[in-house]
Amino acid sequence: MARELKIRDLTLRDGQQSAFATRLNQNQVERVLPYYKDAAFYAMEVWGGAVPDSVMRFLGENPWYRLESIKKAVGDVSYLTALSRGRNLFGYAPYGDDVIEGFSRNAIESGLGIMRIFDALNDVDNVKSTIKYIKKYGGIADCAVCYTVDPKYPKLSFFDKLRGKKNPAPVFTDDYFVGKAKQLAELGADMITIKDMSGLIPPKRVYNLIKAIKANVSIPVDFHTHCTPGYGLASVVAAIAAGVDIVDTNIWNFAGGPAAPALELVYIFCGKMDVKLGVNMEAVAKINAELLGIRKELEAFDAVKKFPNPFNPLTDTLPAEIEAQFDRAVKAAYAVDEETLVDACHKIEAYFGFPEPNELVQKAEIPGGMYTNMVAQLKGLKSEHLLEPAMKLIPSVRLDAGLPPLVTPTSQIVGSQAVSCAIALEKGKDKYATTSTQFVNLVKGEYGHTPVEIDPEFRLKIAGTREAIPYDTSKNQRQPNPVLENAGGVKLAENEKEELLLELFPAVAKEYLTKVKTEKWAATKPAEEAPKAEEKKAEEAKPAEKVSGKVVAAPLPGKVVELCVKVGDTVKAGQKVAVLEAMKMENDIPSEHSGVVKQILVAEGDTLQEGQAILVVEDVKVEAPKAPAAAVAGKKVSAPLPGKVLEICVKEGDTVKAGQKVAVLEAMKMENDIPSDYSGVVRQVLVAEGETLQEGQAMFVVE
């Protein structure tokens, strides 16, 4: 009798987030929902991740309504799934149990059936509260173990080995992942997901890992991966051969590349492996036909811009040579012949026109977004030559910090710190001369327990304490909920769901709720005010005047998350002018020129190609900072890298010690503590908070 494989469809959440910058609007979602009810997936991932933020930020829509409308259309046919970061929910700040409980209750009341819960450190303590409250209110707790690999440590020389030097023993073994699965099961997990966020797990590894986990826990096991490095489809086939209970897939036109493998290919494989899918593929074909039109509508946000060739496994016949590759792959999967399995799957995907593997990510064994983030940071610092040294520093930086898994946000923290270390070493300074606040907090213990213990002496050096100090959520304060006088005197958040949006997304929810309330109030105003609004819109819509100047271009393809300047602003070379999201990482984009911003050529939310113009800067003489009235003798403390002064921590007359923090500088999307190089008395403070500095610019004089 054929065993059954359950399918979790990711199309409406992870699929659109990975490939289309989470831009599916409510109308587009509603066009496919009738067919989803007929498709009868085991589960549909439709919420969480970036969805609640993006539907407010970019679409002006209500996240709660998104979830509730899908539940209304699909009913109880499929479980609705969301993704959350444990005690951090949808962000990076830890929340107290009151917020986690309120959020869990409201999510389940709105239609959520399964909450997939993960933690960036695989720290089970960080997921306890969410498990507790999801189960308390009748939901299913799907607990994810984040897959990661050990660093590629430098090869030891003959003489190092002779001296008895050894690289650290592997940490992320099958036993490590099995141990995490067992811990989560003991906490009440209803299922375990192997969450391979970067697509780094090869077929042989996932085959053995699923066998091992299923031998040690009695709850269902799900496998989640992506196709970026080229393992995705092959690893899913290996997982099916190993007996996995559930796999995550996307529907054809939203599959492949940065997203998960295509359901239609998995359907063919299951037919050859005597595995039953409880999915109505005729309904899936109808969804896919609608997705084709939707994808064309999302062209501006398409990260791949490569459509797979049209295909319906129910009606189309495979060529003999491709049929042979499916058979070859199945045979290799059961034989655990990884090389043959990967080769066959690559040939299948190439035939259907799916994106080619990113070999760079595969060889580096770090997330693609982490790599592109480091490249963008070094370009912005005009230090591209430090890419290789920074890459080589990742293993030691990661080990010093307790070997965190490389997943957002820890991948960004480690990558940015490796860049800072490379810059410091090039200048002959201590490796950790500059540390970001996020790195300090990671080492301090605020993110949770790291996979390996951090050396107490290193923690003392970086965070000022030998003992780990966890984040204290009892100090959290609720976001303000003011009365909106311009909206008829209503509160910004009028119910618990809106209050939760304000807690989880303070800036985005404030803007969204204010707009909703003021527009609702404006709708009750006299009609004669409408023409004024139309005139204002027409004025705003006028094309910008053409100007000459130097162009600041996107150093890599991505989505504009934030524009940090406006027309008329004076900028300095190296100053951050925009934030670009690429491969799930946020990259600061600096101006390469000093001058006045004469034209902004993009808008927040736009998806850009590499080299696409962002803004135009016209050359003008930028006045240097005014010299102090009377220069004094002493040693200068200078900015180790370009950035913006967030905080001045000392004042003139203060006595400082060498290594003492004297300022905080924002650079590379991280807050970096700037230490004094000298002991003495601060005689002059040469910069102000909010000022943008060049690398090497003097900040203080210490006598």
Secondary structure, 3 states (H helix, E strand, C coil): CCEEEEEEECHHHHHHHHHHCCCCCHHHHHHHHHHHHHHCCCEEEEEECCHHHHHHHCCCCCHHHHHHHHHHHHCCCCEEEEEECHHHCCCCCCCCHHHHHHHHHHHHHCCCCEEEECCCCCCHHHCHHHHHHHHHCCCEEEEEEECCCCCCCCCCCHHHHHCCCCCCCCCCCHHHHHHHHHHHHHCCCCEEEEECCCCCCCHHHHHHHHHHHHHHCCCCEEEECCCCCCCHHHHHHHHHHHCCCEEEEECHHHCCCCCCCEHHHHHHHHHHCCEEECCCHHHHHHHHHHHHHHHHHCHHHCCCCCCCCCCCCCCCCCCHHHHHHHHHHHHHHHCCCHHHHHHHHHHHHHHHCCCCCCHHHHHHCCCHHHHHHHHHHHHHCCCHHHHHHHHHHHHHHHHHCCCCCCCCCHHHHHHHHHHHHHHHHHCCCCCCCCEEHHHHHHHHCCCCCCCCCCCHHHHHHHHCCCCCCCCCHHHCCCCCCCEEHHHCCEECCCCHHHHHHHHHCHHHHHHHHHHHHHHHHHCCCCHHHHHHHHHHHHHHCCCCCCCCCEEEECCCCEEEEEECCCCCCEECCCCEEEEEEECCEEEEEECCCCEEEEEECCCCCCEECCCCEEEEEECCCCCCCCCCCCCCCCEEEECCCCEEEEEECCCCCCEECCCCEEEEEEECCEEEEEECCCCEEEEEECCCCCCEECCCCEEEEEC
